[in-house]
């Protein structure tokens, strides 16, 4: 079963850390001075790395170098009816080719 790119990528994550990762440059090494170009997205929990790569390339028209994923656990909290938990979600951090850029903000 193939999923559509718009069902794989739920939303971009615009946080202080993700904004910093998208704009900072590599400080040392052979790639010093080049942009890091990492962007964070909330993705479908059943999506795999090749599907995420293809969805980002199709939706934004960029070249993806690397994809890293995490399952983020939901938070527990108390209600008047007893303990409850928010649902788990999947985060994908996508590194783009140094010449490409996504304008999210």
N, C-alpha and C positions, 0 to 999 in steps of 0.2 A: 504494500500500500504506500503510495507516494503522497506526501503532504504538500500543500501549497506553501510558497515562501511566506505569505502573510499569516499562515497559521503556525509556522515554525517560529518566526520572530514575533514576540508579543509586543515588546516596547524597548526603546533604548533606555539605559539607566544613566541619568544625568545627576551625578553626585560630585562632590568636591574631588574625590579621588579619581573618578573616571575622567573628569575634565582635565585634571593634572596629567594623567597618563596619555591623553590624546594630544596634549600640546607640548610636553617636555621633550628635550633632546637627550640622546645617549651621551653620558658624560665621558666615558673612557672606551678604549679598545679600538678595533678596526672600523667600527661604525660610529665613532665619536662625531658629534655634531649633527647626525641625522635624527629626524623625529622618531619617537618611539611608536606613534600611531596605533595605540591600543584603544579600543572602544568596547564598552560593556553593554550587553543586551539581556533582557529576560526572555528566555526561550521555552518552548514546549518541553515538558519533562521527558517525553519519549523520543525527542530529536537527538540524532547522533551527530558527531563532528562533521562528516562529509555533507550531511544535509544542511547543517548550519552554514558551512562554507558556501555551498551553492546558493542558499537563500540570500545571504549577504551580498554575494557577487551579483545576483540577479536584481535585487531590490535597489542597491545603491550604485551599481556599475563600477565596482572597485575590484582590485586584486587582493585576495586574502592570502597571507603568508602562513599564519598559524592560528589555531583555535584551541582555547583552553576552557574546560567546563567545570562547574561545581554544582553540587546539589546543596542548596541552602535549606537548613532545617527551619521549620516554623517555630514561632515563639510560644511559650506557655504563658497563660495569664489566668487570673481568677475572675469568675463572674459570681453573681448571687446564686447561680444554680450549680456551682462547682467549677473545677478546673476545666479549661478549654485550651485549644491550640490552633494557631493559624496554620494554613496549609504549607507544605514544603514547595519549593520552587527551584528552577534550574537557571543558573547564570552562565553566560558565555562571554569570555573575553577574547576579542578578535583582534589580531595584529595585522595591519595592512602593509602593502608595499610602500616603501618610503615616498614614492611619487604620488600616491593616492591620498585622499582625504574625504571625510564625511562631515558635512555641515549640519550638526544637530542643534546648535545654539547660536 
